Amino acid sequence: MSFFQNNILLFVLLAVGITFIISVVLNSTLLKFSQTLGIRQIISFEKQTRWSPAARPSIGGISFFMIFLMTFISLNFIDHLLPMKYSSLKVVGILMTCTLGFLMGLADDAYNTRPLLKFIIQLSCGFILYFTGTKINIFSNEILNLALTAFWVIGFMNSINMLDNMDAITTLVSIVILIFAIILNVNLNSLLNPVPILSLGVLGSLLGFLVYNWHPAKMFMGDTGSQFLGAFLSVIGIDYCWNAHSFISVGEDLVNPILFGFISIACVFILPLTDTITVSINRLRRGQSPFVGGKDHTTHHLFFKGLKEKKIARLFLLIALIGIFLTLNNILYYQSKWLIVSIIFCAITFVSLYLNTIIKRK
């Protein structure tokens, strides 16, 4: 254990580097042999809901889950080095949740499953996490904690799926969220735990997938990938954002866990939350269901105003990086000024992206 603690950067680079290489090889192999897996029926650009007019295999999520399983299995070989055992109830609950998310996404890519079935599975994911120890702890009332945990998991699994509407967007945002979790655990000297190690594996898989998902994308992650990511990143949100008050060294009486949890989650997950809220508001105003696809996302409206796909991806990357920078400062160097700056950042980001969707394009 001391070797890893003394060479933490080497451990991170090795873990991410190995999984990156595996991801590139896996995705290259899947791309070579895939013909119709995950490819939707080719329809006219006016009628389709996906941004890209080209049919591409939606197979990226398969590599995510395969590398996730490889990383989980590798925990068995370093189990004696970990404070929390890989076979603990909490870790098994995370495995069950991510597996459910993956299988639901795989079924949706293949058969377009009914919304009610998706909701039931997402609700099950929320309950599994709560009752296996991954739960939001900001209220004194456990019923409220259970309700918010389930709402968060369901909401975010749908949110990350909705954000997957343009090349590389969801991939980049997910990479930044994972980087946040890894940096936080390095600073807290808790990287040698199952969730951070699993985060390293998923990060490497996403970096390898980005090679094929950068515009113009050769493949998409599909619901298989977005539902798996939604499940796993919801765990990151619970452990390191909603419950972030537990990492602050100042007196508990100086920190409001509810306020701090909402600010942390808003900063780190600012882009998927902003996109989902914006699209939902606009569709409800038009009398449409928020869950019906369309080319009316924040990314699409930026394109309509003149930004190309690669510039939009870089803009979203910058916004996401600012969000995790502010949250890391809030947690590691708690000061009220960082909270105020974080609130201003979230407000400016949301208002700017929302107003851009209601200002008519030329």
N, C-alpha and C positions, 0 to 999 in steps of 0.2 A: 504494500500500500504506500509505503514511503517513497518508492521509486516513482510512482505515478504522481504523487503530491509534489515531488521535487521537479518533475518534468511535465508539468501540466500542459504546457504549450505543445510539446512533442506528442503527448497523448491525444490532444484535440486534433492536431494536424494529421496524425496517423489514422484516427477514426474517420474523420471527414474525407481524407484522401482515399482511403481504401473503399469506402462506400460510394464515393464519387466515381471511381473507376468501375466498380461493379455496376453502378447505375448506367453509365455510358454503354457498357457492354450489353447489359440487359435490354436497354431501350433500342440499341442498334439491332440486336437480334430480333426483338419483337417487331420492330419496324420492317425488317427484311422479310419476315415470314407472314406478317399480317396482310390480309387482303380486304376483308370486310368487317373485322372485329371492331365494334364500336362506331362504325361509319354510318351516319344517318342517311336516310334516303335523300338523294340529291334533288333539290327543288329550286325554284327560282329565288333569286336574291331578295326580291321584294317580299316573298312569303316566309322565308326562313327566319328563325329567331337568333341563330348564331351569327356572329359578326362576319367571320370569314366565309366567302362564297365557295371555297374549295372544300371538298370532302377529305377529311384526314382521320386516320385511326385514333380512337379515344382509348389508348392503351397505357398511358403514362402511369395511371394509378396502380397497375399490376406491379410495376417495378417498385413503387413506393412500399406496397404491402410486403413484397418479397424481401426487400432489404430490412424493413421493420421486423419481420420474423427472424431474419438472420441475426439482427442486432439483439433481439430478445433471447435467442438461443445462446448467443455469445455471453450473455450475462451469467449463464450457468458456469462458465469457465473462470469467471472472476467473482463469483458469488461470495467467496470468503473474504474479499477485499471491500465489500459493500456494507455500509451501516444498515441499509434496508435490503433484505433478501429479495431476490428476483421472484421467489415463489410466494411472497407475501400477498395477502388478500388484496391490497391496494393495486399492486402490479398486475395481478391476475385480472382484476376488474378493468384495468386499462386495456389489457390484451383482448378481453371479451368485447369491450366497447368498440375498439378499432376494428376488430374482426367483423362485428355486426355492421359497422359503417361501410366497410369494404364490400361485404356481400350484398348489402342493399344497393350500393352504387353499381356493382357489377350486374345485378338483376335489372336495374333501371336502364343501364346502357344497352342491355340485350332485349328487354321486353317492355320498357316504359311502364314501370309499376304504378299502381294507383296511389294518389296523394295520401289517402287514409292509411294505407299500409306503411308508407314512408314515415308518416307521423307517429304511428305506433312503435316502429323500430327506433326512431329518434327519441321518443319518450322513454323507451326501454333503456337506451344508452344512458340517458340522464339518471334514471333510477339505479342502474348498475353502478355508475360512478359514485353516486351518493352513498349507497349502502355498502360499498367496498372501501370507503374512506376518502375518496376524492370529492370533496363537497365544499361549497361556499360557507364560510364561517364569519359573517359580518353582523348577523342578527342574534339576539339572545333567544329568540323563538326558533326552534328547530323546524317547525312547519314552514316558516318563511324561508329558511335556508334551503330546505328541500324544494320548495316551489321555485326559488330563484335559480337553483342548480339545474333543475329540469328545463326551465325556460331558457336559460343560457345555452345549454347543450342543443336543444331543438333550434333555437334562433340562430346560433352560430353555424350549425351544420347546413342550414338553408342559406345563411348569409355568404359563406365561403363558396357555395355552389353558384349563387347568383353573381358573385364577383368574377367567376370564371367566364368572362364574356369577350375577352380580347387576348391576343397572344401575350404570354409571359406575365400577365398582371397578377393572377393568383399565385403563381410560382414565386415571383419576387416578394410579394407581401408575406407569404408563408415563410420564406427564407429569412426575412428580417425578424419576424416573430420568434423563430427558432434561435436566431443569433442573440436576441434579447434574453431568452431563457438561459442560454449557455454562458453569456457574459455575467449575468446575475449570479449564477451558481459558481462560476470561477471566483468572483469577488466574495462570495459567502463561504468559500472553501467546501462546497458541497457538490462538486461536479461528479464525484464518484458515487452516484446514486442512480437507480434505474431510469427515472424520468429524464434527467440530463443526458445520460448515455444513449437512451432511445432517441432523444432529440438530435444527437450527433449523427446517428444513423439516418434519420429522416432528412436532416439537412444535406448530407452527402447525396442522398437519392434525388433531392430536388435540384441540387446543383448539376448533377448529371443529366437530369431531365431538361433543365434549362437550355442545354446545348441544342435540343431538338424542338423546344417550345418557343425560343426567341423568334421574333418576327423576321421573315415569314415562317410560321411554325410548320414543322414536318409531322407533328403529332399533338394531340390534346390529351389532357389528363382524364377527361370524361367525368361522369358522376362517380365512377369507381375511385378516382383520385380525390375529387373534391369532398366526397362523403367521408373517406378515410381521413383526409386532412382536417375536415371539420371536427371529427371525433377527437383526433389527437391534439389539435390546437386548442380545443375547448378545455382539455386537461391543463395545458400551459396557462390558459386564461384563469382557471380556477386556482391553481397552485401559486402562481407568481404575480397575478394582477388582482383578482378579487380578494385574495388573502394576503396581499402585499404588506398590510399593516403589521403582520407578524414578524417581518424582517427588519423593522425599524428599531434602532437602538435607543431612541429617546423614550421618555416615559409614556406609557399607554394613554394616560389622561390627556396628553397633548395631541393625540392622533384620533380622529374620528374614523373608525374602520369602514363605515358605510360610505362616507364622502371619499375617503382615500381609495377604496375599492372601485367606485364608479369612475374616478378620475384616471386611475391606472388602466382600467379596461378601455376607457375611451381613447386614451393616448396610443396604447399599443395596437389596438384593433380599430383605429380611427377609419381606415379606408373601407374595409368590408361593412362596418356599421353605417358609415355615411352613405355608401352606395345602396345598401338595403333600405334604409329609412327614406332616402330620396326617391328611389324607384317606387316604393310602397305608397308614399304620399301622392306622387304624381299619377300613379295608376288608379288609386282610389278616387282622386279628383275627377278622373275621366270615366269613372264608373266601371273600371276593369279590375280583375283579380290581380293582386300583387304577385301571384305565383305563376302567371302566364308569361312566357318568355317574350322578349322584344328587344329592339335596338334603341332603348331609351335609357341606358345606364349612364353614369357619370363619365365613363370612358368614352362612350359613343358621342356624347355632346361635346366633349373636348375635341374629338376628331372633326365634328361638324363645324367647330370654330376655327379649324385650320391646323391643329396639331396632328402630326403623323403618329402611327402606332408606336414606333420606337421612342419618340419624345414623350408620349403619354406614359410608357413604361418607366422611363427614367424619372419623370415627375413623380409618379406614385412611389418609386423607390426612395426618392428624396424625402417625401412627406412621411413615409413609414420610418425612415431612419431618424428623422427629427422626433417622431413620437416615442421611439424607444430610448433615445438620448434623454429626453425629459423625464421619462418614467424611471430610468436608472438613477438619475440624479435625485429624484423624489425619494427613492427607496434607500440609496446608499448614503446620500448626504442631505437628509431631510431638513428642508427649510420652507417656510411658508411662501417665500417668493417663487420657488419652483412650482408649487401648486397653482399659484396665480398665473404664471406663464403657461402652464399646461392647460388651464381652463381657456385662456385666450387663444392658444394654438388650436385647440379642438373647435372652438367657436368659429374662428376664421376659416379653418379648413372646411367645416360643414357648410357654413353660409356661402363660401365661395363656390364650392362644388354644386350646392343646391341651386343657387341663383343662376349658375351657368346652364342648368337644365331647363329653366323656365324663360330665359331670355331667348327670344326667337332668333333662329339663324337666318342669314341672308339667303 
